[in-house]
């Protein structure tokens, strides 16, 4: 029996990793050389560090619900658009929580600024809203891992319909994804 526990990867996270692996997004060890693939960063936090509280949900969650800034570089040559996803694989008792689904973003744009809302499509988050949903792990939990992922695709900006959930977006990207990369931040309360 496959049982997921808090702190383990969700089935959707594992499926997403498999999707990227099939696209060549996962690269073998570089033998000490500098990687040349896609690069994803956030000016809000460095990989595996604490995410500032302003990006958490409002009220008891401790934040201001400000979406995270994210930048991408070194995309595959045929990339026309990117999708940005924020998920918490530790949330919902290990089943994962989708906080942000943004897509139809022109690849050459290179970034989304904090709280930016124009020029792209926002899909449906875990609460059923087409918006960024700030982090809000249960009080007293170990820090949750928030995975901020950029997926490059050969789809033109605007090719995908509005209102897609994370799972529907991943299904739509199948066969069109060219690569992906993530940065992981931590948050607890």
MOMOWO-V209392 format. One record per helix or strand of 3 or more residues. SS is the DSSP state (A for helix, B for strand). FROM is the first residue (numbers start at 1). TO is the last residue. If there is no record, write none. Layout:
ss=<SS	SS>
from=<FROM	FROM>
to=<TO	TO>
//
This chain:
ss=<A	B	A	A	B	B	A	B	A	B	A	B>
from=<11	39	53	59	70	81	92	97	107	144	166	177>
to=<22	41	55	61	73	88	94	106	109	153	173	187>
//
